Amino acid sequence: MARKRTPEQKLLLEQLQQVAAGLAQTFAPFCEVVLHDLLDPKQAVVAIHNNLSGREPGEPATALGLARILDPGYPQVVANYANQFADGRQAKSTSIGIKDSEGRYVAALCMNVDLTLFRGFQTALSQFAAVDGSDPARESLDPAGAELIRQRIDQFAARQATTPRALKAADRRALLQELRDAGMLDVRRAMETIAAHLGVSRASVYSYAK
């Protein structure tokens, strides 16, 4: 039986419907977004966008939803867990529990990503990038160590939650210091490699290295 909702709980559910719709539009068509009303577990599914699972509004709460109803201490965010649609397709899911001001679970916002297409891309890309290692005649158009420099730059950018070309000037100076400390500025044509990967001129790289 559904619990009577307070004005705060009603407002939370109304706003979450907008959040669910926005997320669904952003990640369509690969991500299903489901809003669950945990105050009405027998008809928990309020809205379902980019329907990949075949469920319908009005269906009951999942096992995870019931766990939150029974235990207010259950984790609010359960991210990137392996899941599976009814037809066997593999999925990656994230469930976010929403509490009211008294700490009770009111709703859950769940995202289910269909991995089928992405794994197809991964297989195709792996096949495309494969090279024949049986030919003894090998050459490289890249200076020795250039790939290590690019990997180090990518790792640095990832720690800043950005991309190499989006690094700010202060970050680029810190990056050059990190590369210097690692001895990577001594690699042949290091400055050219760095400049190309950052999308800046060699002169800029030299200035960041000062």
Secondary structure, 3 states (H helix, E strand, C coil): CCCCCCHHHHHHHHHHHHHHHHHHHHHCCCEEEEEEECCCHHHCEEEEECCCCCCCCCCCCCHHHHHHHHCCCCCCEEEEEEEECCCCCEEEEEEEEEECCCCCEEEEEEEEEECHHHHHHHHHHHHHHCCCCCCCCCCCCCCCCHHHHHHHHHHHHHHCCCCHHHCCHHHHHHHHHHHHHCCHHHCCCHHHHHHHHHCCCHHHHHHHHC
